[in-house]
């Protein structure tokens, strides 16, 4: 295969490389992202029925659509408080069924 042909082929990201790229720790976090954000690229089957990957270009396009964020320490604290409020409002924190 020539170098030109290699350049035209889309690069496929494996689960592990996608986790590293997005600074995620678990496969479940990727599944959650796919469920929450319909614009997140869908995986492609790349071999056996259990082998999937993401096209690098599609992942970077998605990243480029994300809004830029400017945070200082206080902004991060406020965002965390807001993220915790819905759970606290339901009274379900620390309770078991």
C-alpha positions in Angstrom: 0.0 0.0 0.0 1.4 3.4 -0.9 1.9 6.3 1.5 -0.8 8.3 -0.3 -3.3 5.4 0.2 -2.5 5.2 3.9 -3.1 9.0 4.3 -6.6 8.6 2.8 -7.6 5.8 5.2 -9.5 6.9 8.3 -7.7 6.1 11.5 -9.7 4.0 13.9 -9.5 4.6 17.6 -9.9 1.5 19.8 -11.7 1.7 23.1 -8.5 2.2 25.0 -7.2 5.0 22.7 -10.6 6.7 22.9 -10.5 6.5 26.7 -7.0 8.1 26.7 -8.0 10.8 24.2 -11.1 11.8 26.2 -9.3 11.4 29.6 -11.9 8.9 30.7 -11.3 5.9 33.1 -13.9 3.4 32.1 -15.7 1.9 29.1 -19.0 2.7 30.9 -18.2 6.4 30.8 -18.1 6.2 27.0 -21.4 4.3 26.9 -22.9 7.0 29.2 -21.5 9.7 26.9 -23.1 8.0 23.9 -26.4 7.7 25.7 -26.4 11.3 27.0 -25.1 13.1 23.8 -26.7 12.0 20.6 -24.1 14.0 18.7 -21.2 11.8 20.0 -19.9 9.6 17.1 -21.1 6.1 16.9 -18.7 3.2 16.9 -18.0 1.1 13.8 -17.6 -2.6 13.7 -13.9 -3.4 12.9 -13.5 -7.1 12.7 -15.4 -9.6 14.9 -18.8 -8.7 16.1 -17.3 -7.7 19.4 -14.6 -5.4 18.0 -15.5 -1.8 17.7 -13.7 1.5 17.0 -14.3 5.2 16.4 -13.1 7.1 13.4 -10.6 9.6 14.7 -11.8 12.4 12.4 -15.4 12.1 13.7 -14.2 12.2 17.3 -12.2 15.3 16.7 -15.1 16.9 14.8 -17.3 16.2 17.9 -14.6 17.7 20.2 -14.4 20.8 18.0 -18.2 21.3 18.5 -17.9 21.4 22.3 -18.1 24.9 23.7 -15.0 26.4 25.1 -15.0 26.7 28.9 -13.1 29.2 31.0 -13.0 28.2 34.6 -11.4 29.4 37.7 -11.4 27.5 41.0 -14.7 29.0 42.2 -16.5 28.2 38.9 -15.5 24.5 39.3 -16.8 24.5 42.9 -20.1 26.0 41.8 -20.5 23.5 39.0 -19.9 20.7 41.4 -22.5 22.1 43.9 -25.1 22.3 41.0 -24.4 18.8 39.9 -25.0 17.5 43.5 -28.2 19.5 44.2 -30.7 17.3 42.3 -29.6 14.2 44.2 -29.7 16.1 47.5 -33.2 17.4 46.7 -34.6 13.9 46.2 -33.3 12.9 49.6 -31.6 9.8 48.1 -28.0 10.5 49.1 -26.7 7.8 51.4 -30.0 5.9 51.6 -30.2 2.3 50.5 -33.3 0.5 49.3 
